[in-house]
């Protein structure tokens, strides 16, 4: 089972700089992009620096999904246990 993204940190320009996983790891966005491409996160099949992501098929219907809502996650340190996560 892969990791889930639960929080983010942004740089001075509002870009996602770091991600925090449900295991407590805080990693730079570049490392997260690499790990996504290696299949280390649940469901996510691609990720970019802007926080855009895609999932090949989350509902089992063969239809891909995509979004850009990682920047809506709480800031690292402000995450709430049992709160919203992104796989």
N, C-alpha and C positions, 0 to 999 in steps of 0.2 A: 504494500500500500504506500502511495506517495504522500508527499506533504501537501498541506493546504495553506493558502495565503490568508493571514488574518489582519495584517496592518501594514502600513507603508510610511516611509519618511520621504519628504520632498526636499528638493534643493531650493536655493534662493530664487529660482525662476519658476517654481511651482511644478517642476518635473519630478517624477518618481525617481528617487535616488537609491532607496533600499526597500526591501520587503522583509517582513517577519513571518515565519511559518508557525504552524500550530505546535511545533516542537520547541519553539523559542529561538530558533536560528534567525539571525539578522544577516542578510546577504545583500551585496550590491546588485542593482538591477541587471548589470551585465552578466553576473554570475547566475542570476535567476533565469535569464534568457537562455544561457548555455544549458542549465539543468533542465529546463522545460524541453529543449530539443533532445535531451538524453532520456526523457520520459520519467524524470524524478518527481514530478508533481502529479497529483490526481487529476485526471481528465484533461487538463490543458495540453494542447498540442503545439501551440505557438504563442509567443509573447514578444512585445517590442518595448522600446524605451518609453513610449507614450502611455503604456499601460493597456494597450490593445491586446486582446487575447482571442484565441479561437479554440474550439473543442470540436473534434471530428464528429462525434455522435454521442450526445449525453442522454438522449431519451431512448436510445436503442432503435431509433427509426431510420438511421443512416443519414440524417440531415445534420449538417454542421451548424454550429452556433458560434456567434462572435459577439464581442462587446468591448467597451472601453471604460468600465466602471471601477477599475482598481483604485483610482484616485478618490473614490467615495468611501474607501475603507478608513477606519480610524488611524490616527497617527500612532506610531510605535510608542508605547508607554501609556497610551490612552485606550488600548484595546480592552474589551470587556469579555470576561469568561462567558462562554456560551453565546456570544454575540455572533454577528454576521461573519462568515468566512467565505473565501473564494477558493475553489479547488482548482 
